[in-house]
């Protein structure tokens, strides 16, 4: 079952670091967000393969939005 990476805060997407099909390890940065002039890395909680990336640079995301899935 795929792990869903969910936004915890309202933020802008500064950088998307992973791509679908990419292998990642637990602790790897998936995206870099910006909120209130702070850069916030979103980290993978599990190792696996990136399934989908649902955000793009410049997107404004809300708490609860799906960022990516990890298979």
N, CA, C and O atoms as a GROMACS GRO file, in nm:
protein
  284
    1UNK      N    1   0.084  -0.119   0.000
    1UNK     CA    2   0.000   0.000   0.000
    1UNK      C    3   0.089   0.125   0.000
    1UNK      O    4   0.191   0.128   0.068
    2UNK      N    5   0.051   0.224  -0.074
    2UNK     CA    6   0.131   0.346  -0.088
    2UNK      C    7   0.117   0.434   0.035
    2UNK      O    8   0.008   0.450   0.090
    3UNK      N    9   0.230   0.492   0.077
    3UNK     CA   10   0.229   0.592   0.182
    3UNK      C   11   0.194   0.726   0.119
    3UNK      O   12   0.250   0.763   0.016
    4UNK      N   13   0.102   0.797   0.181
    4UNK     CA   14   0.067   0.930   0.133
    4UNK      C   15   0.145   1.034   0.213
    4UNK      O   16   0.146   1.030   0.336
    5UNK      N   17   0.209   1.125   0.143
    5UNK     CA   18   0.280   1.236   0.207
    5UNK      C   19   0.184   1.355   0.202
    5UNK      O   20   0.150   1.404   0.095
    6UNK      N   21   0.142   1.400   0.319
    6UNK     CA   22   0.038   1.503   0.332
    6UNK      C   23   0.099   1.632   0.389
    6UNK      O   24   0.185   1.628   0.477
    7UNK      N   25   0.054   1.745   0.337
    7UNK     CA   26   0.099   1.876   0.388
    7UNK      C   27   0.044   1.897   0.528
    7UNK      O   28  -0.072   1.868   0.556
    8UNK      N   29   0.128   1.947   0.615
    8UNK     CA   30   0.087   1.975   0.752
    8UNK      C   31   0.053   2.122   0.774
    8UNK      O   32  -0.008   2.157   0.875
    9UNK      N   33   0.093   2.207   0.679
    9UNK     CA   34   0.072   2.352   0.692
    9UNK      C   35   0.036   2.413   0.557
    9UNK      O   36   0.053   2.350   0.453
   10UNK      N   37  -0.013   2.534   0.560
   10UNK     CA   38  -0.032   2.612   0.438
   10UNK      C   39   0.105   2.665   0.397
   10UNK      O   40   0.176   2.725   0.479
   11UNK      N   41   0.142   2.643   0.271
   11UNK     CA   42   0.276   2.683   0.228
   11UNK      C   43   0.281   2.691   0.076
   11UNK      O   44   0.191   2.646   0.006
   12UNK      N   45   0.390   2.751   0.026
   12UNK     CA   46   0.419   2.754  -0.117
   12UNK      C   47   0.527   2.651  -0.146
   12UNK      O   48   0.616   2.629  -0.064
   13UNK      N   49   0.518   2.587  -0.261
   13UNK     CA   50   0.619   2.488  -0.301
   13UNK      C   51   0.736   2.563  -0.365
   13UNK      O   52   0.721   2.626  -0.469
   14UNK      N   53   0.853   2.555  -0.300
   14UNK     CA   54   0.974   2.620  -0.351
   14UNK      C   55   1.049   2.530  -0.449
   14UNK      O   56   1.100   2.577  -0.551
   15UNK      N   57   1.054   2.400  -0.417
   15UNK     CA   58   1.132   2.307  -0.500
   15UNK      C   59   1.074   2.167  -0.485
   15UNK      O   60   1.042   2.123  -0.374
   16UNK      N   61   1.060   2.096  -0.597
   16UNK     CA   62   1.023   1.956  -0.596
   16UNK      C   63   1.151   1.878  -0.621
   16UNK      O   64   1.214   1.894  -0.725
   17UNK      N   65   1.191   1.795  -0.526
   17UNK     CA   66   1.322   1.731  -0.530
   17UNK      C   67   1.316   1.591  -0.590
   17UNK      O   68   1.416   1.544  -0.645
   18UNK      N   69   1.203   1.524  -0.581
   18UNK     CA   70   1.191   1.387  -0.632
   18UNK      C   71   1.105   1.383  -0.758
   18UNK      O   72   1.034   1.479  -0.790
   19UNK      N   73   1.112   1.270  -0.827
   19UNK     CA   74   1.031   1.248  -0.948
   19UNK      C   75   0.970   1.109  -0.940
   19UNK      O   76   1.027   1.020  -0.876
   20UNK      N   77   0.856   1.088  -1.005
   20UNK     CA   78   0.797   0.954  -1.007
   20UNK      C   79   0.897   0.850  -1.057
   20UNK      O   80   0.970   0.873  -1.154
   21UNK      N   81   0.899   0.734  -0.989
   21UNK     CA   82   0.990   0.627  -1.026
   21UNK      C   83   1.123   0.631  -0.955
   21UNK      O   84   1.201   0.536  -0.964
   22UNK      N   85   1.152   0.741  -0.885
   22UNK     CA   86   1.279   0.757  -0.815
   22UNK      C   87   1.278   0.679  -0.685
   22UNK      O   88   1.179   0.681  -0.612
   23UNK      N   89   1.387   0.608  -0.655
   23UNK     CA   90   1.402   0.539  -0.527
   23UNK      C   91   1.447   0.639  -0.421
   23UNK      O   92   1.535   0.721  -0.446
   24UNK      N   93   1.386   0.631  -0.304
   24UNK     CA   94   1.423   0.720  -0.194
   24UNK      C   95   1.436   0.640  -0.065
   24UNK      O   96   1.381   0.531  -0.052
   25UNK      N   97   1.507   0.697   0.029
   25UNK     CA   98   1.526   0.638   0.161
   25UNK      C   99   1.450   0.720   0.264
   25UNK      O  100   1.423   0.838   0.243
   26UNK      N  101   1.415   0.657   0.374
   26UNK     CA  102   1.352   0.730   0.484
   26UNK      C  103   1.442   0.846   0.524
   26UNK      O  104   1.562   0.829   0.540
   27UNK      N  105   1.384   0.964   0.540
   27UNK     CA  106   1.460   1.082   0.576
   27UNK      C  107   1.501   1.168   0.458
   27UNK      O  108   1.546   1.282   0.477
   28UNK      N  109   1.486   1.117   0.335
   28UNK     CA  110   1.517   1.198   0.216
   28UNK      C  111   1.414   1.310   0.202
   28UNK      O  112   1.297   1.292   0.237
   29UNK      N  113   1.456   1.425   0.151
   29UNK     CA  114   1.366   1.537   0.128
   29UNK      C  115   1.288   1.514   0.000
   29UNK      O  116   1.345   1.481  -0.104
   30UNK      N  117   1.155   1.531   0.008
   30UNK     CA  118   1.067   1.513  -0.106
   30UNK      C  119   1.043   1.647  -0.176
   30UNK      O  120   1.062   1.659  -0.297
   31UNK      N  121   1.002   1.746  -0.099
   31UNK     CA  122   0.982   1.882  -0.150
   31UNK      C  123   1.031   1.982  -0.046
   31UNK      O  124   1.047   1.948   0.071
   32UNK      N  125   1.055   2.103  -0.091
   32UNK     CA  126   1.092   2.212  -0.003
   32UNK      C  127   0.980   2.315  -0.009
   32UNK      O  128   0.946   2.365  -0.116
   33UNK      N  129   0.923   2.346   0.108
   33UNK     CA  130   0.812   2.441   0.117
   33UNK      C  131   0.861   2.572   0.177
   33UNK      O  132   0.966   2.577   0.241
   34UNK      N  133   0.783   2.678   0.155
   34UNK     CA  134   0.810   2.809   0.216
   34UNK      C  135   0.682   2.856   0.282
   34UNK      O  136   0.575   2.860   0.220
   35UNK      N  137   0.696   2.894   0.409
   35UNK     CA  138   0.583   2.950   0.483
   35UNK      C  139   0.637   3.052   0.581
   35UNK      O  140   0.728   3.022   0.659
   36UNK      N  141   0.582   3.169   0.578
   36UNK     CA  142   0.622   3.278   0.670
   36UNK      C  143   0.773   3.302   0.666
   36UNK      O  144   0.838   3.317   0.769
   37UNK      N  145   0.829   3.304   0.542
   37UNK     CA  146   0.972   3.333   0.518
   37UNK      C  147   1.064   3.222   0.568
   37UNK      O  148   1.185   3.242   0.577
   38UNK      N  149   1.009   3.105   0.602
   38UNK     CA  150   1.090   2.992   0.647
   38UNK      C  151   1.086   2.881   0.542
   38UNK      O  152   0.980   2.855   0.484
   39UNK      N  153   1.200   2.816   0.517
   39UNK     CA  154   1.204   2.701   0.428
   39UNK      C  155   1.185   2.575   0.511
   39UNK      O  156   1.252   2.554   0.612
   40UNK      N  157   1.091   2.490   0.466
   40UNK     CA  158   1.054   2.372   0.542
   40UNK      C  159   1.068   2.249   0.453
   40UNK      O  160   0.993   2.236   0.356
   41UNK      N  161   1.162   2.160   0.483
   41UNK     CA  162   1.173   2.037   0.404
   41UNK      C  163   1.065   1.938   0.447
   41UNK      O  164   1.035   1.925   0.566
   42UNK      N  165   1.006   1.869   0.349
   42UNK     CA  166   0.913   1.760   0.377
   42UNK      C  167   0.989   1.631   0.352
   42UNK      O  168   1.036   1.606   0.241
   43UNK      N  169   1.002   1.548   0.456
   43UNK     CA  170   1.085   1.428   0.450
   43UNK      C  171   1.002   1.302   0.433
   43UNK      O  172   0.888   1.294   0.479
   44UNK      N  173   1.060   1.203   0.365
   44UNK     CA  174   0.996   1.071   0.352
   44UNK      C  175   1.005   1.000   0.485
   44UNK      O  176   1.111   0.998   0.549
   45UNK      N  177   0.895   0.941   0.528
   45UNK     CA  178   0.896   0.864   0.652
   45UNK      C  179   0.938   0.720   0.629
   45UNK      O  180   0.980   0.652   0.722
   46UNK      N  181   0.925   0.673   0.503
   46UNK     CA  182   0.961   0.535   0.469
   46UNK      C  183   1.045   0.534   0.342
   46UNK      O  184   1.039   0.626   0.260
   47UNK      N  185   1.124   0.428   0.327
   47UNK     CA  186   1.197   0.407   0.202
   47UNK      C  187   1.101   0.349   0.099
   47UNK      O  188   1.002   0.285   0.134
   48UNK      N  189   1.131   0.370  -0.029
   48UNK     CA  190   1.048   0.314  -0.134
   48UNK      C  191   1.073   0.383  -0.266
   48UNK      O  192   1.178   0.443  -0.289
   49UNK      N  193   0.973   0.374  -0.352
   49UNK     CA  194   0.978   0.437  -0.484
   49UNK      C  195   0.868   0.542  -0.491
   49UNK      O  196   0.753   0.515  -0.454
   50UNK      N  197   0.902   0.660  -0.540
   50UNK     CA  198   0.804   0.767  -0.554
   50UNK      C  199   0.700   0.722  -0.658
   50UNK      O  200   0.735   0.688  -0.771
   51UNK      N  201   0.573   0.723  -0.618
   51UNK     CA  202   0.466   0.686  -0.709
   51UNK      C  203   0.416   0.806  -0.788
   51UNK      O  204   0.428   0.810  -0.910
   52UNK      N  205   0.362   0.903  -0.718
   52UNK     CA  206   0.309   1.024  -0.780
   52UNK      C  207   0.360   1.145  -0.706
   52UNK      O  208   0.380   1.141  -0.585
   53UNK      N  209   0.381   1.253  -0.779
   53UNK     CA  210   0.409   1.384  -0.720
   53UNK      C  211   0.293   1.473  -0.760
   53UNK      O  212   0.271   1.495  -0.879
   54UNK      N  213   0.219   1.524  -0.663
   54UNK     CA  214   0.095   1.596  -0.690
   54UNK      C  215   0.109   1.748  -0.681
   54UNK      O  216   0.010   1.820  -0.693
   55UNK      N  217   0.232   1.798  -0.661
   55UNK     CA  218   0.254   1.943  -0.651
   55UNK      C  219   0.361   1.986  -0.750
   55UNK      O  220   0.439   1.904  -0.800
   56UNK      N  221   0.364   2.116  -0.778
   56UNK     CA  222   0.465   2.174  -0.867
   56UNK      C  223   0.516   2.303  -0.804
   56UNK      O  224   0.451   2.362  -0.718
   57UNK      N  225   0.634   2.345  -0.847
   57UNK     CA  226   0.692   2.469  -0.797
   57UNK      C  227   0.592   2.583  -0.819
   57UNK      O  228   0.536   2.599  -0.927
   58UNK      N  229   0.572   2.663  -0.713
   58UNK     CA  230   0.481   2.776  -0.720
   58UNK      C  231   0.341   2.747  -0.668
   58UNK      O  232   0.265   2.839  -0.641
   59UNK      N  233   0.307   2.618  -0.654
   59UNK     CA  234   0.176   2.583  -0.600
   59UNK      C  235   0.164   2.631  -0.456
   59UNK      O  236   0.261   2.630  -0.380
   60UNK      N  237   0.044   2.674  -0.418
   60UNK     CA  238   0.013   2.704  -0.278
   60UNK      C  239  -0.071   2.588  -0.229
   60UNK      O  240  -0.179   2.560  -0.283
   61UNK      N  241  -0.021   2.520  -0.126
   61UNK     CA  242  -0.092   2.402  -0.075
   61UNK      C  243  -0.151   2.433   0.062
   61UNK      O  244  -0.103   2.520   0.135
   62UNK      N  245  -0.255   2.359   0.094
   62UNK     CA  246  -0.325   2.375   0.221
   62UNK      C  247  -0.293   2.255   0.310
   62UNK      O  248  -0.255   2.149   0.260
   63UNK      N  249  -0.308   2.271   0.441
   63UNK     CA  250  -0.291   2.159   0.533
   63UNK      C  251  -0.387   2.048   0.491
   63UNK      O  252  -0.505   2.072   0.469
   64UNK      N  253  -0.334   1.927   0.480
   64UNK     CA  254  -0.415   1.812   0.440
   64UNK      C  255  -0.405   1.777   0.293
   64UNK      O  256  -0.452   1.671   0.252
   65UNK      N  257  -0.344   1.864   0.210
   65UNK     CA  258  -0.328   1.836   0.068
   65UNK      C  259  -0.226   1.724   0.048
   65UNK      O  260  -0.128   1.713   0.122
   66UNK      N  261  -0.250   1.641  -0.054
   66UNK     CA  262  -0.158   1.533  -0.090
   66UNK      C  263  -0.040   1.592  -0.166
   66UNK      O  264  -0.059   1.663  -0.266
   67UNK      N  265   0.081   1.564  -0.119
   67UNK     CA  266   0.203   1.610  -0.184
   67UNK      C  267   0.256   1.503  -0.279
   67UNK      O  268   0.288   1.531  -0.394
   68UNK      N  269   0.264   1.379  -0.229
   68UNK     CA  270   0.320   1.270  -0.309
   68UNK      C  271   0.279   1.136  -0.248
   68UNK      O  272   0.229   1.129  -0.136
   69UNK      N  273   0.302   1.030  -0.326
   69UNK     CA  274   0.284   0.895  -0.273
   69UNK      C  275   0.416   0.821  -0.287
   69UNK      O  276   0.493   0.845  -0.380
   70UNK      N  277   0.440   0.730  -0.193
   70UNK     CA  278   0.560   0.646  -0.194
   70UNK      C  279   0.513   0.501  -0.191
   70UNK      O  280   0.442   0.460  -0.099
   71UNK      N  281   0.554   0.424  -0.291
   71UNK     CA  282   0.515   0.282  -0.300
   71UNK      C  283   0.617   0.197  -0.228
   71UNK      O  284   0.603   0.075  -0.224
   0.00000   0.00000   0.00000
